[in-house]
Amino acid sequence: MSEDEVVCSAKGCRAPAVHALVWNNPKLHTADREKTWVACEEHLRSLSQFLDLRGFLRRVDVL
């Protein structure tokens, strides 16, 4: 893995990220603020479900 590669945000995962999960917690952040987690193919579903269940997930972009 090169220094330029982005690593998955899932705990303990070192796989290259291929998706950006853009989210916002409306109780903490202004409406225009966007936070980002990144995910490999294996963790895309679990990370996006975690955010979506809380109503935080705005969109998923391909890196």
Backbone torsions as a table, in degrees:
resi	resn	phi	psi	omega
1	MET	NA	132.0	-179.7
2	SER	-87.0	167.3	-179.9
3	GLU	-63.5	-24.9	-177.0
4	ASP	-80.4	-17.0	-177.3
5	GLU	-75.0	139.6	177.9
6	VAL	-90.6	134.7	-176.0
7	VAL	-99.5	141.0	178.6
8	CYS	-50.6	142.1	-179.9
9	SER	-80.0	-10.9	-179.6
10	ALA	-63.7	140.1	-177.4
11	LYS	-55.9	125.0	176.5
12	GLY	80.6	-6.3	-178.4
13	CYS	-84.9	137.0	178.1
14	ARG	-119.6	13.0	-179.0
15	ALA	-74.3	151.8	176.9
16	PRO	-63.4	136.9	178.1
17	ALA	-81.4	142.3	178.9
18	VAL	-126.4	-4.4	179.2
19	HIS	-133.9	147.0	173.2
20	ALA	-112.2	123.8	177.5
21	LEU	-99.6	111.5	-177.2
22	VAL	-95.7	126.9	-174.6
23	TRP	-143.4	169.8	179.8
24	ASN	-156.5	133.2	173.8
25	ASN	-97.7	104.6	-174.6
26	PRO	-63.6	-18.4	177.3
27	LYS	-76.9	-21.6	-177.3
28	LEU	-113.9	-28.8	-171.6
29	HIS	-116.4	149.2	172.7
30	THR	-66.5	159.9	-175.2
31	ALA	-60.5	-28.7	-178.1
32	ASP	-86.3	-6.4	-179.6
33	ARG	-80.0	132.1	176.9
34	GLU	-124.3	128.0	175.0
35	LYS	-103.0	157.2	-177.8
36	THR	-135.8	130.9	165.0
37	TRP	-110.3	154.8	175.6
38	VAL	-119.3	149.9	-174.4
39	ALA	-139.4	144.6	168.9
40	CYS	-81.3	172.9	178.6
41	GLU	-57.7	-41.3	-176.2
42	GLU	-63.8	-35.3	-174.6
43	HIS	-103.7	1.3	-179.5
44	LEU	-56.5	-48.3	-176.8
45	ARG	-63.8	-49.0	-175.7
46	SER	-66.9	-41.3	179.7
47	LEU	-68.7	-41.5	-179.6
48	SER	-69.1	-36.3	176.8
49	GLN	-64.8	-41.1	178.3
50	PHE	-56.5	-48.6	-179.1
51	LEU	-70.7	-40.5	-177.3
52	ASP	-66.2	-39.9	179.2
53	LEU	-60.3	-28.2	-179.9
54	ARG	-92.4	-3.0	-179.5
55	GLY	76.6	21.1	-176.9
56	PHE	-94.6	-27.8	-172.4
57	LEU	-69.8	126.4	177.6
58	ARG	-98.9	-45.9	-179.6
59	ARG	-167.0	165.4	175.4
60	VAL	-121.4	122.5	179.1
61	ASP	-110.3	150.0	174.6
62	VAL	-85.5	134.6	178.2
63	LEU	-79.6	NA	NA
